[in-house]
Amino acid sequence: MGLFGKKDKISPTDVEFDDITFVKVNDNKSIYKYAELIMHREPVVLNFTDTLISEANEVLIFLSGVLYACDGEIVKIQDKIYLMAQKSDLLGPTLKRFVDEYRKDS
């Protein structure tokens, strides 16, 4: 296929709710641990409510690169709370329901 060909359609995959890792981030010291979870296809919910904005931005920017490399995506759930997961998992019923229930449109 050429350089500008159609992308393959993403097939939804499902994860168990128990597989989602919830983390209250206080600083940027565990940034590589979060990246490791993402690289192992584990959905991660990061809560930045008690984090300095500069450190939260550093974590978000770094993990955005990791997600891009792993074909993942960030979904803002609420102010300062983000879900990071594979695109296929986000299309699955568990994460779709999670996002629908807890997302606050801002």
Secondary structure, DSSP 8 states (H G I E B T S, - for coil): --TT------------GGG-EEEE--SSTTHHHHHHHHHTT--EEEE-TTS-HHHHHHHHHHHHHHHHHTTEEEEEEETTEEEEEEHHHHHSHHHHHHHHHH----
